[in-house]
C-alpha cells in the first residue's frame, strides 16, 4: 500500500472513534465503534487458549476490522435494519 492510500485509510478508520454505538459502557456512556472493536480484539486474545484450532492472528484481525464499514454508515442496530 502506498503512503497516500495508507493515510486515506487511516482518515476513514479514525471516524470509528467518533461514531457511537447503540450500546453503552459500564459507566452509561455511549461506546464508540473503535472502543467496541478494541475490546473485542482484547477478548479474543485472552480466550485464545480455549480455541487452540483457531488462527488467532486472523481472529484478531477480524475483530479489528469487522466494523470498518461503520466508519461510513455509522452503527445500525440489527433491530432497526
N, C-alpha and C positions, 0 to 999 in steps of 0.2 A: 504494500500500500504506500503510495507516495505521501509526502508530508501534507499536501493540500487536502487530500481525501481523508487523512487521519484527523486533521484539525476540523474538517467539516463534520466528521462522525462524532468527535468529542463535543462539538457545539450542539448537536442533536441529543446526545446522551446526557448532557448537562441538564436538559429540560426535565429529566426524570426526578431531579431534586426539587423541582418547582411544582410538579404535578402531584396532587394529593390523591389518596385512595379513598374508597368509601368506608374504610375501617379506621379504627383508632388505636393509638398506642395505649400502654397501661396507665399513662397519665392523662388520658382522654384528649390527646392532641391528634389531629389528623396526621396519619402516616404518609410520607412521600413514597412514590413508587421506588425511588432509589433505596430508601431505607428498607422497604419490603424485600427487594432483590438481595441486598446485602445480608439481611438476617436469614433469608432462605439459604444463601450460599454458606453462611456460618453453620447453620443447622446441618446441611449436607456434609460438611467437613467433619462434624463431630459424630454423626451417625454412620460414617463410612465403614466402621468395623462390623456393623450389623448387616452389611450388604457386600461381602468380600468379592462377589462376582461382578459387581458394578465397576465401570471405568470412572473412578471418582473425578478425574480431570474433566471428562466430558460432562458429568453430572453438574459440577460446579460451574462450568461454562454455560450450561443450560440455565442454571439458577441466575447467573449474572445477566444473561441476555434475553430471558424468556418474556420480559415485559417491554422490550425495546420499542415496540410499536406504540406503547402508551406515551412515549415522548411526543408523538404526533397526535394521537387520538384522545389522550387522557385516559383515566380509569373508567371503564364502562362496566358496571357490575352486571353479572350474569342475569340477575333478576330484572334488570332494566332492558336487556337486549331483546 
